[in-house]
Amino acid sequence: MQVPFLDLKRQYEMLKPELDEVVREVLAEQRFVGGPRVASFEQAFARAHQVRYCIGVGNATDALFIILKALGIGPGDEVIVPAHGWLSAAEMVLLAGAQPVFADVCADSYCIDPSDVEARITVHTRAIIPIHLYGQMADMEGLQQLATRHDILLIEDCAQAHFASQSGRMAGSIGVAGAFSFYPSKLLGAMGDGGCITTDDIVLAEKCRAIANHGGKEKNDHQLPGLNSRLDTLQAAILECKLQHAGDWITGRNHVAGSYNNSFKDIDQITSPQISLGNAHNYHLYVLRIQQRDQLKAHLESAGIQTEIHYPLASPFTPAFAAMGHSEADFPVSVRLQTELLSIPVYATMTHDEVKYIVRTVRNFYKR
Ligand SMILES: *Cc1c(COP(=O)(O)O)cnc(C)c1O
């Protein structure tokens, strides 16, 4: 049996009639940038995430850059980001002219650790960018206490956290702004790149929208220097169509994750994802924490089961940030996660047999 890590073809097959129809409509309209379809998707996405404003942009990396620019974060400022996770936030802090400051993550949630964040706060700290990693939210209550006490902003990296929530509050609705990705493999994926910014602050929303569009509301309106980063019309139409199915996909993913959790709980060598109190997980990824990670990966691959490593190297140790001169002792948890995490397939269209096959193959490895 071959089990791909993610099978977008199956998702397309299920939605083909409606997706083909909206694509046909957009092609017939020949309007590819802006317009009512983009506004309609933005409103639907904002509603689903309990925020007032949603601004479609080119991708989540741009979203983070635009938020930082709109908040006036730049030279002389420090922004705290997690050492473990995708590196967009750290990159964009640097490109905005500010200084990224890495903090370690929690050993259970893999999200940024508020106590380590606290140790790295200085008079220059302007913001913290938690990543809601793998589909569950970082400890926003802990971070909010720090933010309030030190007068620091929270910007949420929600690229993996569509529809995730914490104590009933949606990802992207707690900090000053949230950045979402619609990269094809994300929980809500476009057919190309896409992203958005969420916020409740109308001034920030308008500033972000302007920066994403050459600094103005319309052509030849340039209130400030900006860039070109827009969610295009075709992607917005596709996303609005897919948005209606996201709830079912999360239910399906939770079902698969539940089977894994049950099947692995008697294996001492496996730590399944641990859900922090109050969190609703979207299972964007199902990440095992294990010893002998590379051997298990090889065992699964040889059985036709595709897996991924998120992430082989903690951000501070990538060549992009090597100049900061960090050592492994600075981020003990992140360092261990480099060799202990393995993501196995989780998606709503997996068959019962595929899940059973993966469970059996993992169990065989530990029984040898
Ligand atoms: C995918 C991802 C991003 C970047 O998203 P793009 O839309 O590809 O720019 C940022 N942060 C995290 C945590 C991600 O997983």
Ligand as a Chemical Component Dictionary entry (heavy atoms), coordinates in Angstrom:
data_LIG
# 
_chem_comp.id                   LIG 
_chem_comp.type                 NON-POLYMER 
_chem_comp.pdbx_formal_charge   0 
_chem_comp.three_letter_code    LIG 
# 
loop_
_chem_comp_atom.comp_id 
_chem_comp_atom.atom_id 
_chem_comp_atom.alt_atom_id 
_chem_comp_atom.type_symbol 
_chem_comp_atom.charge 
_chem_comp_atom.model_Cartn_x 
_chem_comp_atom.model_Cartn_y 
_chem_comp_atom.model_Cartn_z 
_chem_comp_atom.pdbx_ordinal 
LIG C1 C1 C 0 3.482 27.950 5.955  1  
LIG C2 C2 C 0 3.880 28.800 7.083  2  
LIG C3 C3 C 0 4.227 30.149 6.911  3  
LIG C4 C4 C 0 4.400 30.769 5.567  4  
LIG O1 O1 O 0 3.267 30.752 4.799  5  
LIG P1 P1 P 0 3.368 31.249 3.272  6  
LIG O2 O2 O 0 1.952 31.512 2.906  7  
LIG O3 O3 O 0 3.971 30.108 2.511  8  
LIG O4 O4 O 0 4.210 32.459 3.251  9  
LIG C5 C5 C 0 4.486 30.918 8.019  10 
LIG N1 N1 N 0 4.452 30.395 9.251  11 
LIG C6 C6 C 0 4.147 29.094 9.471  12 
LIG C7 C7 C 0 4.094 28.584 10.863 13 
LIG C8 C8 C 0 3.870 28.255 8.387  14 
LIG O5 O5 O 0 3.589 26.972 8.611  15 
# 
loop_
_chem_comp_bond.comp_id 
_chem_comp_bond.atom_id_1 
_chem_comp_bond.atom_id_2 
_chem_comp_bond.value_order 
_chem_comp_bond.pdbx_ordinal 
LIG C1 C2 SING 1  
LIG C2 C3 SING 2  
LIG C2 C8 DOUB 3  
LIG C3 C4 SING 4  
LIG C3 C5 DOUB 5  
LIG C4 O1 SING 6  
LIG O1 P1 SING 7  
LIG P1 O2 DOUB 8  
LIG P1 O3 SING 9  
LIG P1 O4 SING 10 
LIG C5 N1 SING 11 
LIG N1 C6 DOUB 12 
LIG C6 C7 SING 13 
LIG C6 C8 SING 14 
LIG C8 O5 SING 15 
# 
